[in-house]
Amino acid sequence: MNVFYRELAAWWPLISPLDEYEEEASLIHDVIERHRPRAARLLELGSGGGHVAWYLKRRYACTLTDVSAAMLEVSAATNPECAHVVGDMRDLDLGRTFDVVFAHDAIDYMTTARDLAATFATAHRHLAPGGLALFVPDHVAERYAPATDAGGSDAEDGRGARYLEWSEPHDPAQTSAVVHYSFLLRAPDGVMQTRYERHEFGLFPLHTWTELLEAAGFSVEVVEETTEEDRPPRLLFLGHKRSA
Ligand SMILES: C[S@@+](CC[C@H](N)C(=O)[O-])C[C@H]1O[C@@H](n2cnc3c(N)ncnc32)[C@H](O)[C@@H]1O
């Protein structure tokens, strides 16, 4: 992920505009409010450009973490009120606890059961007793279908970005699949560049999600989103840390 989340980090606001996150952020907010109405402190793992956080920070004090310093720099410009810390979700240890630990699509980058379990342990370690872990993967294995998607937007200064995302079929013997990204980027003077990168993303069956969350010490709940978007609804995995 040296291209998308490092070299191209500054293009994130154009590649994946803020307004595309409103529906999902609102759902995530509602789920947290329903289960932890008194939550005040939220830790996000793999917060990227901070586009979900931009909506959540209105209600929660957010600490945003990501393995890419370049993505956190973009997020810090969008979310100066939030704390930003570089760290890998598999071994992050901030030495303090939160009411909610949340990972959005960044959890897709956990491609083995071992990595997923390590992230669940990170969430558990950072939750106060009675806290809520919330994971929102793009896919689970049972509902996955290869797809093509495209998007992007333009800035007032003449910059523009477009991407094509093309995912491959899943081999059920594997816990991951491959997605190809191609980017077309326009500088303010009109000069174009193209970039390509291959990513691997995790694809786990429902039972792996629930078993690993339980093994990490959570009681588990699965919620299906409602969406206006043209795609199968996502599943939200809730892990309730027991009260002391
Ligand atoms: C699609 S972006 C997240 C965008 C984010 N949902 C937003 O609202 O802007 C995925 C992020 O996952 C991060 N990531 C990938 N592997 C990670 C890891 N092991 N630990 C922490 N972050 C990771 C990448 O650096 C990238 O910023």
The ligand as a Gaussian input file, in Angstrom:
#p B3LYP/6-31G(d) Opt

LIG

0 1
 C       -9.675000       3.009000       2.970000
 S       -8.547000       3.781000       4.060000
 C       -9.557000       4.275000       5.424000
 C      -10.378000       5.471000       5.118000
 C      -11.227000       5.909000       6.291000
 N      -12.370000       5.013000       6.476000
 C      -11.698000       7.331000       6.179000
 O      -12.773000       7.596000       6.737000
 O      -11.024000       8.213000       5.596000
 C       -7.717000       2.396000       4.738000
 C       -6.649000       2.770000       5.752000
 O       -6.208000       1.597000       6.428000
 C       -4.892000       1.850000       6.818000
 N       -4.276000       0.590000       7.253000
 C       -3.972000      -0.496000       6.509000
 N       -3.391000      -1.440000       7.268000
 C       -3.344000      -0.946000       8.538000
 C       -2.852000      -1.442000       9.784000
 N       -2.283000      -2.663000       9.862000
 N       -2.979000      -0.675000      10.888000
 C       -3.531000       0.577000      10.804000
 N       -3.998000       1.095000       9.649000
 C       -3.916000       0.356000       8.528000
 C       -4.273000       2.458000       5.579000
 O       -3.048000       3.123000       5.872000
 C       -5.382000       3.392000       5.141000
 O       -5.205000       4.694000       5.633000

